[in-house]
Amino acid sequence: MLITDVSAAANRRAQRVMPMGNTRSSAFAAPYPIYLASGEGAYVTDVDGNRYLDFQNNFTALIHGYGHADVTSALLAQLMKGLSFANPTFPEIELAELLCDRVAHFEHVRFTNTGSEAVMMAIKAARALTGRTLVAKCEGAYHGNYDAVEINVSAPPTRWTDGCGGCSLEHDGLAASVAQQTVAIPFNDIENSDRILSAAGCDLAAVLIDPLPSRAGLVQITPEYLVSIGLV
């Protein structure tokens, strides 16, 4: 039997200073999340000493696993020079060059701390460039905690809006006006998506697409669907 008494105690302590005892809602699990102490390769060890094969990899951010020798060496070398600066640096330029060289669609890039910030900036840029305000997104897709895209996120397919383009405000704290800023299109449904996007017409500033949406069950997007909505 798995013993997690130290994690339980850690969560009770954390709840005194953080809602639900953590700052990442997706990491919470009832009755309390497992608190981790260390990682090595593809494995993590919790505060109770239990060892697990880690399939999350910090939500795919750690593709090399924990404690990779080359990554650790690079971090230690940079640590001696400083890890955070307000001004730009050469590594910033080098990473941008690498990305633009590898991805033909990238003309320019801008770095952000989170995906939510990236989506927010992208939508603002699209609205500024087009002079339009309406945004389209797929049912069941998550694009961060930004008001314009926090609609029709968590509902299972049985509660989707059947391709009508309607919006469901599933989270407290969202203004009702958000429903007038976004339309929902059914994932991989060419006919209904085309109808909704055509109706939005000249009011549409951007279409957000996640090729492998986790909230929709990691269903892969079809090439035909991408072509139909004009994204390839």
N, C-alpha and C positions, 0 to 999 in steps of 0.2 A: 504494500500500500504506500502510495506517495505521500510523504509528510511535507507540509508547507507551512508549518507554524510560524516561522520567521517572516514569511511573506504576509501572513495574516496580521501579525503584529505591526509590520511595516505599513500596511494599509490603514490600520487603525490610527497609527501615528500621523500618516500623511493626510488623512481626512480632516485633521485639525487645522491644516493650513492650505489644502487644495481640494476643490470639489471632486468627489468620488475618489480622492487620494492619488490622482495623477493628472498630468497635463496633456495627455493624448487619449482622447475618447476611444479611438479605434483599438487601443491596447488594453482597454478594460474588459474584464470577464468576471461574471458573477461566480462566487460571492466576492472575490477580490482577484486582482491580477497577480501573476507570478512576477516577483521582483528579481531581476538578474544581477549577478555580481561580476561575471567575467565571460569572455568568449575566446575560443581557440579554434581556428579553422572553420569547420561547419557546425561546431557545437557551442552551446552556451551552458553556463552553470548558474543556478539560482542561489539566493541567499541562504537556502536550506542545504545546499550542497548537492542538489539533484542536477543531473546532466541531461541535456536534451539535444537532439538533432534539430538544428534551426532551419525551418523552411521559409522563414520570413525575410531573413537577410536585411533587416531594417527596411522592409517593404521594397526590396530589390536594390537598395542603395549600396549594399556591401557585397558586390558580386564576387569579390576576392576572398570573402570570409573574414574572420577575425585574426588579427595579429600576423597578417601576411608580411614576410620579411622585407620585401621591396617597398611596400607601402609604409611600413613602420620606419624604415631607414629614411625615406623621403620626408616623412613627418618630423622625425627627430632633427634632421638637417635644417628644415624650415623653422622649427621651433626655436633654434638658436638665433635665427635672424628676426623672428617675430611672426606671429600668426595672423594678426589683424591690423590693417592700416586704413585710415580714412582716405588716403590718396591712392591713385591707381598704381599698379605694379606690372612688371614684365610678365610674370606668370599669367596675369589676367589676359594680356594680349595674346600670349602663346596659346592659351586654351581656346580663345575665340577664333584664332587662326586655324587651329586644329579642327574645330567643329565646322567652320565654314568650308574648309578643304574637303572634309569627309562627306558632308551633306549638301548636295547640289542645290537644294531648295533654300538653303540659308544664305541670305545676302548680308545680313547683320544679326548680331545676337546681343542680348542684354542679360546679365546674370541677376538672379533674385535669390532670396533666402528660402522661399517656399514655392510650391506649385500654385497655391492660392494667389500669391503676389503676381506670378507670371500671367495667370489667367486675367486678373484684374487689369494689369497693364495692357495686355493684348486687346481686351474689350474696349478700354479707353482709347487706345490707338485706332482701333477699327471705327469707333464712333467719331473720333476726331477727323479721320481721313474721309469718311463717307458722308458725314453730316446726318447720319441716321442713328436710331437708338435701339432698335429691336435686335434681340439675340436669339438664336435657335440652338437647342441642345437635344440630345437623345434621352428618351425615357430611361430611367434607371442608371444613368451615367453620373459619376461624381467628378466635379471639376474644382473642388476646393470650397472653402467657407467664405464665398463672396456672394452677396445678395442676389445678383442677377442670375447666378447659376445654381443656387440652392433650392431649386424646385424640381419636383418629380425625381428625387434622388433615391429614396429608400424604399419606395413602394415596390412590391413584387409584381411580376408580369400580370397577375390576376387583378391588380388594382391600377393598371395603366389606363390611359384615357382613350384607348381604342383608336388612336390616330386622329383625334379631333383637334390636337394642338393646344388643348387646355392645360392650365398649370395648377399644380397642387402645392400649397405652401405647407411643407411637412415639418418645418422647424419653427419654434417660438422665436419671436424677435424679428421676424421678417415683416416689413410693411406690405400692406395689401397691394400697393402700387407696383410691387415687384412682378406680380402676375401680368401686368400690362407691358412689361419690358422684355418678356421672354416667351417663346413658344416652344413646345415640346414636340419632337418628331419621333416616330416609332423606329427603334433600332432595327436595321436591316430590312425595313419595309419600304421598298422603293416607291410603290404607288402612292401610299398615304403621305410619305415624306415629301414627295414631289408636289403633291396637292397643297400641303401646308406651306411649303416654301414659296410656291407660286402665289399663294394668297397673300403672303407677307410682302412679296414683291419689293417695291422701292423703299419700304420701311426697314428692310433687313440690313444690319451692319455687319453681322458675323455669324458663322455656323461653327459651333464647337463639336469636335469629334474625338472620342476616345476609341482607338482601334481594338481595345481589349478591356471593356469596362468591368471593373470588379463587382460593382453593385448589380450589374445585369447578369452575373454568373460567369464572368470571363468568357463570354461568347465572342468568338472572333468575328470582326467585321468582314463582309464579303467585298471583293474588289468591285463587283458590279454595283454595290450600294455606294461606294466611294465615287465611282464614275457618275452615277445618277445624280448626285448632289453637287457635282462639279468640283470635287476636291482633289482629283487626279487628272 
